[in-house]
Amino acid sequence: MKTHTFSPALAVLIAAMFSRALAFADTNAIPPELRAGSFTPDKATRQNALELKRVGWTYIMPEPKSPQATWGNHDGRTTWRVGYWINDKDRSTSSGQPKKDENGKLLGDGKGFKAWRRGGSPPRPTRIEWLCSKTGGVEPR
């Protein structure tokens, strides 16, 4: 019977490759509390989105009112429901991404709500908006 022996250097090399692959997968993975996408967010984007989600903020994607109102159709005669932020914990809202106040608390501007607007397709959502949303929209580039 023939036995195979591995050199210690080969064993170290295999272990290093395996641990590097695991580290890469862990740092680039989208955490389960965020919406998955086909893109890989950078560390700062992922951390900002996680911070928003952990304090309750969710982004509500813009919605087209009719079949003619599709993403990328900038025909000003189409109507869209605007996108906005809502805090699931305290029901506060924001028309833009919530920002930190002087105490470090993420606050909205209080101007986010369901409303229709004419004027064509809104811009694609940002990566943070996508990660903090639940449904709808098109993926950011």
C-alpha positions in Angstrom: 0.0 0.0 0.0 1.3 3.4 -1.0 0.9 6.4 1.3 1.0 10.0 0.3 2.7 12.6 2.3 2.1 16.3 2.0 4.9 18.7 2.6 4.3 21.1 5.5 4.6 24.0 3.0 1.8 22.6 0.9 -0.4 22.3 3.9 0.3 25.9 5.0 -0.4 27.1 1.5 -3.8 25.3 1.3 -4.8 26.6 4.8 -3.8 30.1 3.8 -5.9 30.0 0.6 -8.9 28.6 2.5 -8.7 31.3 5.2 -8.3 34.1 2.6 -11.3 32.9 0.7 -13.4 32.8 3.9 -12.2 36.3 4.9 -13.0 37.7 1.5 -16.5 36.1 1.6 -17.2 37.6 5.1 -16.1 41.1 4.3 -18.0 41.4 1.0 -21.2 39.6 2.1 -24.4 41.6 2.4 -25.7 41.1 5.9 -29.2 39.4 6.2 -30.9 42.6 7.5 -30.1 44.4 4.3 -31.6 43.8 0.9 -29.5 41.6 -1.4 -28.4 42.9 -4.8 -26.1 41.8 -7.6 -23.6 44.4 -6.7 -21.0 44.3 -3.9 -21.2 47.3 -1.7 -18.0 48.8 -0.3 -17.4 48.7 3.5 -18.5 52.3 4.1 -21.8 51.8 2.2 -22.5 48.6 4.0 -21.8 50.1 7.4 -24.0 53.2 6.7 -26.9 51.0 5.5 -26.6 48.8 8.5 -26.6 51.8 10.9 -29.7 53.1 9.2 -31.5 49.8 9.4 -30.5 49.1 13.0 -32.2 52.3 14.2 -35.3 51.5 12.2 -35.0 53.4 8.8 -36.4 51.8 5.7 -36.4 53.3 2.2 -39.7 53.1 0.3 -38.9 52.9 -3.4 -40.5 55.2 -6.0 -43.5 53.5 -7.8 -44.8 54.1 -11.3 -48.5 54.9 -11.6 -49.0 53.4 -15.1 -47.3 50.9 -17.5 -45.9 53.9 -19.4 -44.1 55.1 -16.3 -41.1 52.8 -16.4 -37.6 53.2 -14.9 -35.6 55.2 -17.4 -38.6 56.7 -19.2 -38.1 60.4 -18.7 -41.4 61.4 -20.4 -42.7 64.3 -18.3 -46.3 63.1 -18.7 -45.7 60.0 -16.6 -46.6 60.0 -12.9 -44.6 58.4 -10.1 -45.0 58.0 -6.3 -42.0 59.6 -4.8 -39.4 57.6 -2.8 -39.0 58.4 0.9 -37.6 57.1 4.2 -39.7 55.9 7.1 -38.6 54.8 10.6 -40.3 51.6 11.6 -39.7 52.2 15.3 -41.0 55.8 15.8 -42.9 56.3 12.5 -40.8 59.4 11.6 -40.2 60.1 7.9 -37.7 61.8 5.7 -37.7 62.9 2.1 -33.9 62.4 2.0 -31.5 60.0 3.6 -31.6 60.6 7.4 -28.5 62.5 8.8 -26.8 62.5 12.2 -27.6 65.3 14.5 -25.0 66.9 16.9 -25.6 63.9 19.3 -25.0 61.3 16.6 -28.7 60.3 16.3 -30.0 59.6 12.7 -32.9 62.0 12.1 -35.1 62.6 9.1 -36.5 65.9 7.9 -40.2 65.0 8.6 -41.1 65.6 4.9 -41.3 62.0 3.6 -44.8 60.8 2.7 -46.7 59.0 -0.1 -47.3 61.5 -2.8 -47.6 61.4 -6.6 -45.5 63.6 -8.9 -45.4 64.1 -12.6 -42.2 64.5 -14.6 -40.8 61.2 -15.7 -38.7 58.5 -14.1 -36.8 59.3 -10.9 -33.1 58.6 -10.9 -32.0 55.1 -9.9 -31.8 54.5 -6.2 -28.4 54.8 -4.4 -26.8 51.7 -3.1 -27.8 52.7 0.4 -31.4 53.2 -0.6 -31.4 49.8 -2.3 -29.8 48.1 0.7 -32.3 49.7 3.1 -35.4 49.0 1.0 -37.6 45.9 1.0 -39.1 45.7 -2.5 -39.5 47.5 -5.8 -37.2 49.7 -7.8 -34.3 48.9 -10.0 -30.8 48.1 -8.8 -28.3 50.9 -8.7 -25.3 50.8 -11.0 
